[in-house]
Amino acid sequence: MAKIIRSQRASTSSVRSAPKKKAAKAATLLPKPGAKKAAKKAAKRTAKPKPWTSEEVYEAFDRFRKANPEPKGELEHLNPYTLLVAVVLSAQATDAGVNKATRALFAVADTPEKMLELGEDRVRDYIKTIGLYRNKAKNVIALSQKLIAEFGGEVPRTRAEIESLPGAGRKTANVVLNMAFGEHTMAVDTHVFRVGNRTGLAPGKTPLEVELGLEKVIPTEFMLHAHHWLILHGRYTCLARGPRCDVCLINDLCRWPEKTV
């Protein structure tokens, strides 16, 4: 009899709690305040941007050209060789930091032969303020040796040959080919990669995708200086944190859904 009574009480209790459970479940299904707005914002952020028209691309680079007709790279160098060394040293380092170290280095070693005479230990002392300086000193000596042995002490003029040098990758080759030899190459560093993706000008998951995308859309007449304009734009305007949309030359063309103007 006691068992029957306990069973009846349990049944009654479950019946009473059922509406509460349903109410709680219904409450969890209701959208939270601001959820719709957040969802719309997230959808807008992840939506594929509308590609730029050729007219818009031309307009953007025409504005860059008018604002800065002859942009210059900020890595200090004396000749193609010192440019090559400076770019190799700039990996994971700032141009300002590299310049501070190389001014004294290039004053005593501006050719592969002079760099080898200096030796790895002394090169390391000159560049010790730069990140990864030990490995970079090895690369500078090794690339200098290869330049002398295989290229007559001169910086080669093809991407493949430059990429064969220790410490030099595709970005290094593109910078050297552009700045030293006037080739229409597109060097994609962290700034160009950000600008290409954020603006929607040339979206890509890798630097190579962004590079090829930019080469495809930028008119030939702008290609000599295009990578400098984009680097400077990313470095001083389209910042990684707190982009300065209010002073951006191309804010009306930019596809970034979070721009502040």
PyRosetta script that sets phi, psi and omega in degrees:
from pyrosetta import init, pose_from_sequence

init()
pose = pose_from_sequence("MAKIIRSQRASTSSVRSAPKKKAAKAATLLPKPGAKKAAKKAAKRTAKPKPWTSEEVYEAFDRFRKANPEPKGELEHLNPYTLLVAVVLSAQATDAGVNKATRALFAVADTPEKMLELGEDRVRDYIKTIGLYRNKAKNVIALSQKLIAEFGGEVPRTRAEIESLPGAGRKTANVVLNMAFGEHTMAVDTHVFRVGNRTGLAPGKTPLEVELGLEKVIPTEFMLHAHHWLILHGRYTCLARGPRCDVCLINDLCRWPEKTV")
pose.set_psi(1, -40.6)
pose.set_omega(1, 179.5)
pose.set_phi(2, -63.2)
pose.set_psi(2, -38.1)
pose.set_omega(2, 178.8)
pose.set_phi(3, -63.8)
pose.set_psi(3, -40.4)
pose.set_omega(3, 179.8)
pose.set_phi(4, -62.9)
pose.set_psi(4, -42.8)
pose.set_omega(4, -178.8)
pose.set_phi(5, -63.7)
pose.set_psi(5, -44.5)
pose.set_omega(5, 179.8)
pose.set_phi(6, -62.6)
pose.set_psi(6, -37.9)
pose.set_omega(6, 179.6)
pose.set_phi(7, -64.3)
pose.set_psi(7, -41.2)
pose.set_omega(7, 179.9)
pose.set_phi(8, -65.0)
pose.set_psi(8, -41.5)
pose.set_omega(8, 179.2)
pose.set_phi(9, -62.8)
pose.set_psi(9, -42.8)
pose.set_omega(9, -179.4)
pose.set_phi(10, -63.2)
pose.set_psi(10, -39.5)
pose.set_omega(10, 180.0)
pose.set_phi(11, -65.5)
pose.set_psi(11, -43.5)
pose.set_omega(11, 179.4)
pose.set_phi(12, -62.4)
pose.set_psi(12, -41.0)
pose.set_omega(12, -179.2)
pose.set_phi(13, -63.5)
pose.set_psi(13, -41.8)
pose.set_omega(13, -179.4)
pose.set_phi(14, -66.7)
pose.set_psi(14, -35.4)
pose.set_omega(14, 178.5)
pose.set_phi(15, -65.4)
pose.set_psi(15, -41.9)
pose.set_omega(15, -179.8)
pose.set_phi(16, -65.9)
pose.set_psi(16, -38.7)
pose.set_omega(16, -175.6)
pose.set_phi(17, -78.7)
pose.set_psi(17, -16.7)
pose.set_omega(17, -177.6)
pose.set_phi(18, -57.5)
pose.set_psi(18, -48.8)
pose.set_omega(18, 179.5)
pose.set_phi(19, -60.0)
pose.set_psi(19, -36.6)
pose.set_omega(19, -179.7)
pose.set_phi(20, -64.6)
pose.set_psi(20, -41.7)
pose.set_omega(20, -179.9)
pose.set_phi(21, -64.6)
pose.set_psi(21, -41.9)
pose.set_omega(21, 178.7)
pose.set_phi(22, -63.1)
pose.set_psi(22, -40.5)
pose.set_omega(22, 179.7)
pose.set_phi(23, -64.4)
pose.set_psi(23, -41.4)
pose.set_omega(23, -179.7)
pose.set_phi(24, -65.3)
pose.set_psi(24, -42.2)
pose.set_omega(24, 179.3)
pose.set_phi(25, -63.6)
pose.set_psi(25, -41.6)
pose.set_omega(25, 179.5)
pose.set_phi(26, -63.7)
pose.set_psi(26, -36.2)
pose.set_omega(26, -179.5)
pose.set_phi(27, -64.9)
pose.set_psi(27, -37.8)
pose.set_omega(27, -179.7)
pose.set_phi(28, -69.4)
pose.set_psi(28, -24.7)
pose.set_omega(28, -179.5)
pose.set_phi(29, -81.0)
pose.set_psi(29, -19.8)
pose.set_omega(29, 179.7)
pose.set_phi(30, -69.7)
pose.set_psi(30, 138.6)
pose.set_omega(30, 178.7)
pose.set_phi(31, -65.0)
pose.set_psi(31, 138.5)
pose.set_omega(31, 178.7)
pose.set_phi(32, -73.3)
pose.set_psi(32, 154.5)
pose.set_omega(32, 179.3)
pose.set_phi(33, -55.8)
pose.set_psi(33, 128.3)
pose.set_omega(33, 179.5)
pose.set_phi(34, 83.7)
pose.set_psi(34, -0.9)
pose.set_omega(34, -176.6)
pose.set_phi(35, -64.9)
pose.set_psi(35, -41.6)
pose.set_omega(35, -179.5)
pose.set_phi(36, -63.2)
pose.set_psi(36, -42.1)
pose.set_omega(36, 179.6)
pose.set_phi(37, -63.6)
pose.set_psi(37, -42.4)
pose.set_omega(37, 179.5)
pose.set_phi(38, -65.9)
pose.set_psi(38, -39.0)
pose.set_omega(38, 179.8)
pose.set_phi(39, -64.5)
pose.set_psi(39, -42.6)
pose.set_omega(39, 178.8)
pose.set_phi(40, -63.4)
pose.set_psi(40, -39.8)
pose.set_omega(40, -179.9)
pose.set_phi(41, -65.5)
pose.set_psi(41, -41.6)
pose.set_omega(41, 179.5)
pose.set_phi(42, -65.6)
pose.set_psi(42, -41.1)
pose.set_omega(42, 179.5)
pose.set_phi(43, -63.9)
pose.set_psi(43, -40.7)
pose.set_omega(43, 178.9)
pose.set_phi(44, -64.6)
pose.set_psi(44, -37.8)
pose.set_omega(44, -178.4)
pose.set_phi(45, -67.4)
pose.set_psi(45, -37.1)
pose.set_omega(45, -176.1)
pose.set_phi(46, -92.5)
pose.set_psi(46, -8.0)
pose.set_omega(46, -179.5)
pose.set_phi(47, -66.7)
pose.set_psi(47, 143.6)
pose.set_omega(47, 179.4)
pose.set_phi(48, -70.4)
pose.set_psi(48, 124.2)
pose.set_omega(48, -176.7)
pose.set_phi(49, -69.1)
pose.set_psi(49, 151.4)
pose.set_omega(49, 177.0)
pose.set_phi(50, -68.9)
pose.set_psi(50, 128.3)
pose.set_omega(50, -178.8)
pose.set_phi(51, -58.2)
pose.set_psi(51, 148.4)
pose.set_omega(51, 176.7)
pose.set_phi(52, -70.4)
pose.set_psi(52, 146.0)
pose.set_omega(52, 173.4)
pose.set_phi(53, -81.5)
pose.set_psi(53, 161.4)
pose.set_omega(53, 179.0)
pose.set_phi(54, -62.6)
pose.set_psi(54, -32.7)
pose.set_omega(54, 177.9)
pose.set_phi(55, -66.7)
pose.set_psi(55, -39.1)
pose.set_omega(55, 179.3)
pose.set_phi(56, -68.0)
pose.set_psi(56, -41.2)
pose.set_omega(56, 178.6)
pose.set_phi(57, -62.1)
pose.set_psi(57, -45.5)
pose.set_omega(57, 179.1)
pose.set_phi(58, -60.8)
pose.set_psi(58, -43.5)
pose.set_omega(58, -179.4)
pose.set_phi(59, -60.7)
pose.set_psi(59, -42.9)
pose.set_omega(59, -178.9)
pose.set_phi(60, -61.5)
pose.set_psi(60, -48.9)
pose.set_omega(60, -177.1)
pose.set_phi(61, -75.2)
pose.set_psi(61, -25.4)
pose.set_omega(61, 173.5)
pose.set_phi(62, -66.4)
pose.set_psi(62, -37.5)
pose.set_omega(62, 177.0)
pose.set_phi(63, -66.5)
pose.set_psi(63, -42.7)
pose.set_omega(63, 178.0)
pose.set_phi(64, -59.8)
pose.set_psi(64, -43.4)
pose.set_omega(64, -178.1)
pose.set_phi(65, -64.7)
pose.set_psi(65, -41.5)
pose.set_omega(65, -179.8)
pose.set_phi(66, -67.0)
pose.set_psi(66, -35.6)
pose.set_omega(66, -179.5)
pose.set_phi(67, -75.7)
pose.set_psi(67, -30.3)
pose.set_omega(67, -176.3)
pose.set_phi(68, -150.8)
pose.set_psi(68, 81.8)
pose.set_omega(68, -172.9)
pose.set_phi(69, -61.0)
pose.set_psi(69, -33.4)
pose.set_omega(69, -177.1)
pose.set_phi(70, -128.4)
pose.set_psi(70, 73.7)
pose.set_omega(70, -179.1)
pose.set_phi(71, -67.8)
pose.set_psi(71, 145.5)
pose.set_omega(71, -179.0)
pose.set_phi(72, -121.9)
pose.set_psi(72, 145.2)
pose.set_omega(72, 173.3)
pose.set_phi(73, -68.5)
pose.set_psi(73, 151.0)
pose.set_omega(73, -174.6)
pose.set_phi(74, -95.3)
pose.set_psi(74, -1.2)
pose.set_omega(74, 174.0)
pose.set_phi(75, -80.3)
pose.set_psi(75, 121.5)
pose.set_omega(75, -179.6)
pose.set_phi(76, -76.3)
pose.set_psi(76, 137.3)
pose.set_omega(76, 179.9)
pose.set_phi(77, -157.7)
pose.set_psi(77, 164.7)
pose.set_omega(77, -176.9)
pose.set_phi(78, -111.3)
pose.set_psi(78, -24.5)
pose.set_omega(78, -176.3)
pose.set_phi(79, -163.6)
pose.set_psi(79, 177.2)
pose.set_omega(79, -179.1)
pose.set_phi(80, -56.6)
pose.set_psi(80, -35.6)
pose.set_omega(80, -179.6)
pose.set_phi(81, -66.4)
pose.set_psi(81, -48.3)
pose.set_omega(81, -178.9)
pose.set_phi(82, -67.9)
pose.set_psi(82, -30.1)
pose.set_omega(82, 174.4)
pose.set_phi(83, -63.3)
pose.set_psi(83, -46.3)
pose.set_omega(83, 178.6)
pose.set_phi(84, -57.2)
pose.set_psi(84, -47.9)
pose.set_omega(84, -180.0)
pose.set_phi(85, -62.2)
pose.set_psi(85, -43.6)
pose.set_omega(85, -179.0)
pose.set_phi(86, -61.8)
pose.set_psi(86, -41.5)
pose.set_omega(86, -179.8)
pose.set_phi(87, -67.3)
pose.set_psi(87, -40.9)
pose.set_omega(87, 176.8)
pose.set_phi(88, -60.5)
pose.set_psi(88, -40.6)
pose.set_omega(88, -179.9)
pose.set_phi(89, -71.8)
pose.set_psi(89, -20.8)
pose.set_omega(89, -174.4)
pose.set_phi(90, -79.8)
pose.set_psi(90, -7.2)
pose.set_omega(90, 179.2)
pose.set_phi(91, -59.5)
pose.set_psi(91, 125.2)
pose.set_omega(91, -179.3)
pose.set_phi(92, 56.3)
pose.set_psi(92, 34.3)
pose.set_omega(92, 177.5)
pose.set_phi(93, -146.6)
pose.set_psi(93, 160.2)
pose.set_omega(93, 179.2)
pose.set_phi(94, -86.4)
pose.set_psi(94, 153.4)
pose.set_omega(94, 177.1)
pose.set_phi(95, -60.3)
pose.set_psi(95, -40.2)
pose.set_omega(95, -179.3)
pose.set_phi(96, -61.5)
pose.set_psi(96, -41.8)
pose.set_omega(96, 179.4)
pose.set_phi(97, -66.4)
pose.set_psi(97, -38.6)
pose.set_omega(97, 178.2)
pose.set_phi(98, -66.9)
pose.set_psi(98, -45.5)
pose.set_omega(98, -179.5)
pose.set_phi(99, -59.0)
pose.set_psi(99, -39.1)
pose.set_omega(99, -179.1)
pose.set_phi(100, -61.3)
pose.set_psi(100, -37.0)
pose.set_omega(100, -178.6)
pose.set_phi(101, -82.5)
pose.set_psi(101, -37.1)
pose.set_omega(101, -171.8)
pose.set_phi(102, -82.9)
pose.set_psi(102, -16.2)
pose.set_omega(102, 178.7)
pose.set_phi(103, -57.3)
pose.set_psi(103, -47.7)
pose.set_omega(103, 179.6)
pose.set_phi(104, -73.1)
pose.set_psi(104, -37.5)
pose.set_omega(104, -179.3)
pose.set_phi(105, -63.3)
pose.set_psi(105, -48.8)
pose.set_omega(105, -176.6)
pose.set_phi(106, -70.9)
pose.set_psi(106, -19.7)
pose.set_omega(106, 177.1)
pose.set_phi(107, -66.8)
pose.set_psi(107, -26.2)
pose.set_omega(107, -179.1)
pose.set_phi(108, -112.4)
pose.set_psi(108, -14.6)
pose.set_omega(108, -177.8)
pose.set_phi(109, -145.7)
pose.set_psi(109, 90.8)
pose.set_omega(109, -179.5)
pose.set_phi(110, -112.0)
pose.set_psi(110, 11.2)
pose.set_omega(110, 175.2)
pose.set_phi(111, -137.1)
pose.set_psi(111, 160.4)
pose.set_omega(111, 177.8)
pose.set_phi(112, -58.8)
pose.set_psi(112, -38.9)
pose.set_omega(112, -178.6)
pose.set_phi(113, -63.2)
pose.set_psi(113, -44.9)
pose.set_omega(113, 179.9)
pose.set_phi(114, -66.4)
pose.set_psi(114, -34.6)
pose.set_omega(114, 179.6)
pose.set_phi(115, -66.0)
pose.set_psi(115, -39.9)
pose.set_omega(115, 178.7)
pose.set_phi(116, -67.2)
pose.set_psi(116, -38.1)
pose.set_omega(116, 177.1)
pose.set_phi(117, -62.3)
pose.set_psi(117, -35.4)
pose.set_omega(117, 179.7)
pose.set_phi(118, -65.8)
pose.set_psi(118, -43.2)
pose.set_omega(118, 177.5)
pose.set_phi(119, 88.9)
pose.set_psi(119, 155.9)
pose.set_omega(119, -174.9)
pose.set_phi(120, -61.4)
pose.set_psi(120, -40.7)
pose.set_omega(120, -177.4)
pose.set_phi(121, -62.4)
pose.set_psi(121, -43.4)
pose.set_omega(121, -178.7)
pose.set_phi(122, -73.6)
pose.set_psi(122, -34.8)
pose.set_omega(122, 174.8)
pose.set_phi(123, -60.5)
pose.set_psi(123, -42.2)
pose.set_omega(123, 179.4)
pose.set_phi(124, -60.7)
pose.set_psi(124, -38.5)
pose.set_omega(124, 179.2)
pose.set_phi(125, -65.0)
pose.set_psi(125, -36.8)
pose.set_omega(125, 179.7)
pose.set_phi(126, -68.2)
pose.set_psi(126, -34.4)
pose.set_omega(126, -172.1)
pose.set_phi(127, -109.2)
pose.set_psi(127, 17.4)
pose.set_omega(127, -174.0)
pose.set_phi(128, -67.1)
pose.set_psi(128, -12.4)
pose.set_omega(128, 177.1)
pose.set_phi(129, -84.5)
pose.set_psi(129, -6.0)
pose.set_omega(129, -179.1)
pose.set_phi(130, -96.5)
pose.set_psi(130, 141.1)
pose.set_omega(130, 178.1)
pose.set_phi(131, -58.7)
pose.set_psi(131, 143.7)
pose.set_omega(131, 179.2)
pose.set_phi(132, 60.5)
pose.set_psi(132, 33.1)
pose.set_omega(132, -171.4)
pose.set_phi(133, -64.3)
pose.set_psi(133, -30.4)
pose.set_omega(133, -178.9)
pose.set_phi(134, -64.5)
pose.set_psi(134, -49.9)
pose.set_omega(134, -179.8)
pose.set_phi(135, -67.4)
pose.set_psi(135, -35.7)
pose.set_omega(135, 179.5)
pose.set_phi(136, -67.3)
pose.set_psi(136, -36.0)
pose.set_omega(136, 177.1)
pose.set_phi(137, -63.5)
pose.set_psi(137, -40.1)
pose.set_omega(137, 176.5)
pose.set_phi(138, -61.6)
pose.set_psi(138, -43.0)
pose.set_omega(138, -179.1)
pose.set_phi(139, -65.8)
pose.set_psi(139, -39.2)
pose.set_omega(139, -179.9)
pose.set_phi(140, -62.4)
pose.set_psi(140, -43.3)
pose.set_omega(140, 178.3)
pose.set_phi(141, -67.5)
pose.set_psi(141, -43.9)
pose.set_omega(141, -178.2)
pose.set_phi(142, -65.1)
pose.set_psi(142, -42.2)
pose.set_omega(142, -180.0)
pose.set_phi(143, -69.3)
pose.set_psi(143, -32.2)
pose.set_omega(143, 177.5)
pose.set_phi(144, -66.1)
pose.set_psi(144, -41.9)
pose.set_omega(144, 177.5)
pose.set_phi(145, -61.8)
pose.set_psi(145, -42.6)
pose.set_omega(145, -178.7)
pose.set_phi(146, -68.9)
pose.set_psi(146, -37.9)
pose.set_omega(146, 177.7)
pose.set_phi(147, -59.9)
pose.set_psi(147, -42.3)
pose.set_omega(147, -179.6)
pose.set_phi(148, -70.2)
pose.set_psi(148, -44.4)
pose.set_omega(148, -175.3)
pose.set_phi(149, -71.3)
pose.set_psi(149, -36.8)
pose.set_omega(149, -171.8)
pose.set_phi(150, -114.5)
pose.set_psi(150, -18.0)
pose.set_omega(150, -174.4)
pose.set_phi(151, -129.3)
pose.set_psi(151, 20.5)
pose.set_omega(151, 177.2)
pose.set_phi(152, 62.5)
pose.set_psi(152, 25.8)
pose.set_omega(152, 179.0)
pose.set_phi(153, 80.2)
pose.set_psi(153, 3.4)
pose.set_omega(153, -179.3)
pose.set_phi(154, -105.9)
pose.set_psi(154, 150.6)
pose.set_omega(154, 176.3)
pose.set_phi(155, -73.6)
pose.set_psi(155, 124.4)
pose.set_omega(155, -179.5)
pose.set_phi(156, -65.6)
pose.set_psi(156, 163.8)
pose.set_omega(156, -173.4)
pose.set_phi(157, -115.2)
pose.set_psi(157, 21.7)
pose.set_omega(157, 173.8)
pose.set_phi(158, -123.6)
pose.set_psi(158, 151.9)
pose.set_omega(158, -178.6)
pose.set_phi(159, -61.8)
pose.set_psi(159, -45.2)
pose.set_omega(159, -177.2)
pose.set_phi(160, -61.0)
pose.set_psi(160, -41.2)
pose.set_omega(160, -179.1)
pose.set_phi(161, -68.8)
pose.set_psi(161, -41.4)
pose.set_omega(161, 178.3)
pose.set_phi(162, -65.7)
pose.set_psi(162, -40.3)
pose.set_omega(162, 179.4)
pose.set_phi(163, -65.7)
pose.set_psi(163, -19.7)
pose.set_omega(163, 178.9)
pose.set_phi(164, -76.6)
pose.set_psi(164, -11.3)
pose.set_omega(164, -178.8)
pose.set_phi(165, -80.1)
pose.set_psi(165, 142.4)
pose.set_omega(165, 179.3)
pose.set_phi(166, -56.7)
pose.set_psi(166, 129.5)
pose.set_omega(166, 177.0)
pose.set_phi(167, 84.5)
pose.set_psi(167, -3.5)
pose.set_omega(167, -177.7)
pose.set_phi(168, -106.2)
pose.set_psi(168, 126.4)
pose.set_omega(168, 177.0)
pose.set_phi(169, -114.8)
pose.set_psi(169, -164.5)
pose.set_omega(169, -177.3)
pose.set_phi(170, -63.0)
pose.set_psi(170, -41.9)
pose.set_omega(170, 180.0)
pose.set_phi(171, -63.0)
pose.set_psi(171, -43.5)
pose.set_omega(171, 177.8)
pose.set_phi(172, -58.5)
pose.set_psi(172, -46.1)
pose.set_omega(172, -179.9)
pose.set_phi(173, -61.0)
pose.set_psi(173, -43.2)
pose.set_omega(173, -178.9)
pose.set_phi(174, -64.6)
pose.set_psi(174, -40.1)
pose.set_omega(174, 179.0)
pose.set_phi(175, -64.3)
pose.set_psi(175, -47.3)
pose.set_omega(175, -178.3)
pose.set_phi(176, -64.3)
pose.set_psi(176, -45.5)
pose.set_omega(176, 179.8)
pose.set_phi(177, -61.0)
pose.set_psi(177, -38.0)
pose.set_omega(177, -179.1)
pose.set_phi(178, -74.4)
pose.set_psi(178, -53.1)
pose.set_omega(178, -171.7)
pose.set_phi(179, -77.9)
pose.set_psi(179, -36.2)
pose.set_omega(179, -177.3)
pose.set_phi(180, -88.3)
pose.set_psi(180, -33.3)
pose.set_omega(180, -171.9)
pose.set_phi(181, -122.7)
pose.set_psi(181, 4.3)
pose.set_omega(181, 174.7)
pose.set_phi(182, 69.7)
pose.set_psi(182, 23.2)
pose.set_omega(182, 178.4)
pose.set_phi(183, -76.6)
pose.set_psi(183, 151.0)
pose.set_omega(183, 179.3)
pose.set_phi(184, -86.6)
pose.set_psi(184, 67.9)
pose.set_omega(184, 179.9)
pose.set_phi(185, -104.8)
pose.set_psi(185, 160.2)
pose.set_omega(185, -179.3)
pose.set_phi(186, -121.3)
pose.set_psi(186, 103.0)
pose.set_omega(186, 178.1)
pose.set_phi(187, -84.6)
pose.set_psi(187, 122.9)
pose.set_omega(187, -177.4)
pose.set_phi(188, -106.4)
pose.set_psi(188, 104.8)
pose.set_omega(188, 173.0)
pose.set_phi(189, -100.6)
pose.set_psi(189, -169.0)
pose.set_omega(189, -177.6)
pose.set_phi(190, -62.0)
pose.set_psi(190, -33.0)
pose.set_omega(190, -179.2)
pose.set_phi(191, -71.7)
pose.set_psi(191, -46.8)
pose.set_omega(191, 179.9)
pose.set_phi(192, -65.1)
pose.set_psi(192, -38.9)
pose.set_omega(192, 179.0)
pose.set_phi(193, -61.0)
pose.set_psi(193, -43.4)
pose.set_omega(193, -179.8)
pose.set_phi(194, -66.2)
pose.set_psi(194, -46.7)
pose.set_omega(194, -178.2)
pose.set_phi(195, -63.8)
pose.set_psi(195, -43.2)
pose.set_omega(195, -179.7)
pose.set_phi(196, -59.8)
pose.set_psi(196, -40.0)
pose.set_omega(196, -179.3)
pose.set_phi(197, -81.0)
pose.set_psi(197, -46.5)
pose.set_omega(197, -174.6)
pose.set_phi(198, -64.5)
pose.set_psi(198, -42.6)
pose.set_omega(198, -178.2)
pose.set_phi(199, -76.9)
pose.set_psi(199, -19.9)
pose.set_omega(199, -174.9)
pose.set_phi(200, 84.2)
pose.set_psi(200, 5.8)
pose.set_omega(200, -178.8)
pose.set_phi(201, -64.3)
pose.set_psi(201, -43.0)
pose.set_omega(201, 178.9)
pose.set_phi(202, -153.4)
pose.set_psi(202, 77.4)
pose.set_omega(202, -178.6)
pose.set_phi(203, -65.4)
pose.set_psi(203, 146.2)
pose.set_omega(203, 178.1)
pose.set_phi(204, -170.7)
pose.set_psi(204, 149.8)
pose.set_omega(204, -179.9)
pose.set_phi(205, -83.8)
pose.set_psi(205, -18.2)
pose.set_omega(205, -179.2)
pose.set_phi(206, -129.7)
pose.set_psi(206, 159.0)
pose.set_omega(206, 176.1)
pose.set_phi(207, -56.9)
pose.set_psi(207, -36.8)
pose.set_omega(207, -179.8)
pose.set_phi(208, -64.9)
pose.set_psi(208, -41.2)
pose.set_omega(208, 178.1)
pose.set_phi(209, -61.5)
pose.set_psi(209, -43.0)
pose.set_omega(209, 179.1)
pose.set_phi(210, -66.3)
pose.set_psi(210, -42.5)
pose.set_omega(210, 178.9)
pose.set_phi(211, -57.4)
pose.set_psi(211, -50.9)
pose.set_omega(211, -178.5)
pose.set_phi(212, -66.3)
pose.set_psi(212, -35.1)
pose.set_omega(212, 178.0)
pose.set_phi(213, -65.1)
pose.set_psi(213, -42.1)
pose.set_omega(213, 179.6)
pose.set_phi(214, -67.5)
pose.set_psi(214, -42.0)
pose.set_omega(214, 179.0)
pose.set_phi(215, -61.7)
pose.set_psi(215, -30.1)
pose.set_omega(215, -178.3)
pose.set_phi(216, -74.1)
pose.set_psi(216, -35.1)
pose.set_omega(216, -172.8)
pose.set_phi(217, -100.9)
pose.set_psi(217, -22.7)
pose.set_omega(217, -176.4)
pose.set_phi(218, -81.0)
pose.set_psi(218, 126.6)
pose.set_omega(218, 178.6)
pose.set_phi(219, -59.5)
pose.set_psi(219, 146.8)
pose.set_omega(219, -176.2)
pose.set_phi(220, -54.7)
pose.set_psi(220, -36.7)
pose.set_omega(220, -175.7)
pose.set_phi(221, -64.5)
pose.set_psi(221, -16.6)
pose.set_omega(221, -179.5)
pose.set_phi(222, -103.0)
pose.set_psi(222, -8.8)
pose.set_omega(222, -168.3)
pose.set_phi(223, -66.7)
pose.set_psi(223, -27.7)
pose.set_omega(223, -179.3)
pose.set_phi(224, -60.6)
pose.set_psi(224, -40.1)
pose.set_omega(224, -176.2)
pose.set_phi(225, -108.3)
pose.set_psi(225, -0.1)
pose.set_omega(225, -172.2)
pose.set_phi(226, -57.2)
pose.set_psi(226, -44.1)
pose.set_omega(226, -175.7)
pose.set_phi(227, -69.5)
pose.set_psi(227, -30.3)
pose.set_omega(227, 176.1)
pose.set_phi(228, -69.0)
pose.set_psi(228, -42.5)
pose.set_omega(228, 178.7)
pose.set_phi(229, -60.5)
pose.set_psi(229, -42.7)
pose.set_omega(229, -178.1)
pose.set_phi(230, -70.3)
pose.set_psi(230, -39.2)
pose.set_omega(230, 177.1)
pose.set_phi(231, -62.1)
pose.set_psi(231, -48.8)
pose.set_omega(231, -179.0)
pose.set_phi(232, -64.5)
pose.set_psi(232, -36.5)
pose.set_omega(232, 178.1)
pose.set_phi(233, -64.0)
pose.set_psi(233, -42.7)
pose.set_omega(233, 179.1)
pose.set_phi(234, -70.9)
pose.set_psi(234, -33.4)
pose.set_omega(234, -176.7)
pose.set_phi(235, -75.6)
pose.set_psi(235, -35.1)
pose.set_omega(235, -172.5)
pose.set_phi(236, -116.6)
pose.set_psi(236, -16.1)
pose.set_omega(236, -177.7)
pose.set_phi(237, -123.4)
pose.set_psi(237, -59.8)
pose.set_omega(237, -177.5)
pose.set_phi(238, -86.0)
pose.set_psi(238, 65.3)
pose.set_omega(238, -174.1)
pose.set_phi(239, -68.1)
pose.set_psi(239, 154.4)
pose.set_omega(239, 179.3)
pose.set_phi(240, -61.4)
pose.set_psi(240, -43.5)
pose.set_omega(240, 177.3)
pose.set_phi(241, -117.5)
pose.set_psi(241, 129.5)
pose.set_omega(241, 179.9)
pose.set_phi(242, 66.0)
pose.set_psi(242, 54.5)
pose.set_omega(242, 177.5)
pose.set_phi(243, -57.0)
pose.set_psi(243, 142.4)
pose.set_omega(243, -174.6)
pose.set_phi(244, -91.3)
pose.set_psi(244, 67.3)
pose.set_omega(244, -176.4)
pose.set_phi(245, -60.6)
pose.set_psi(245, -27.4)
pose.set_omega(245, -176.3)
pose.set_phi(246, -68.7)
pose.set_psi(246, -23.6)
pose.set_omega(246, 179.8)
pose.set_phi(247, -113.2)
pose.set_psi(247, 8.7)
pose.set_omega(247, -177.7)
pose.set_phi(248, -70.3)
pose.set_psi(248, 132.5)
pose.set_omega(248, -179.5)
pose.set_phi(249, -69.1)
pose.set_psi(249, -22.0)
pose.set_omega(249, -174.5)
pose.set_phi(250, -122.1)
pose.set_psi(250, 26.3)
pose.set_omega(250, -175.5)
pose.set_phi(251, -63.3)
pose.set_psi(251, -27.1)
pose.set_omega(251, 179.1)
pose.set_phi(252, -77.6)
pose.set_psi(252, -17.2)
pose.set_omega(252, 179.8)
pose.set_phi(253, -98.2)
pose.set_psi(253, -24.7)
pose.set_omega(253, -176.2)
pose.set_phi(254, -59.5)
pose.set_psi(254, 140.4)
pose.set_omega(254, -178.1)
pose.set_phi(255, -97.4)
pose.set_psi(255, 2.5)
pose.set_omega(255, -175.5)
pose.set_phi(256, -65.2)
pose.set_psi(256, 121.6)
pose.set_omega(256, -176.1)
pose.set_phi(257, -69.2)
pose.set_psi(257, -14.6)
pose.set_omega(257, -177.3)
pose.set_phi(258, -104.9)
pose.set_psi(258, 11.6)
pose.set_omega(258, -179.6)
pose.set_phi(259, -61.8)
pose.set_psi(259, 149.9)
pose.set_omega(259, -169.8)
pose.set_phi(260, -94.6)
pose.set_psi(260, 7.1)
pose.set_omega(260, 176.7)
pose.set_phi(261, -130.4)
pose.dump_pdb("model.pdb")
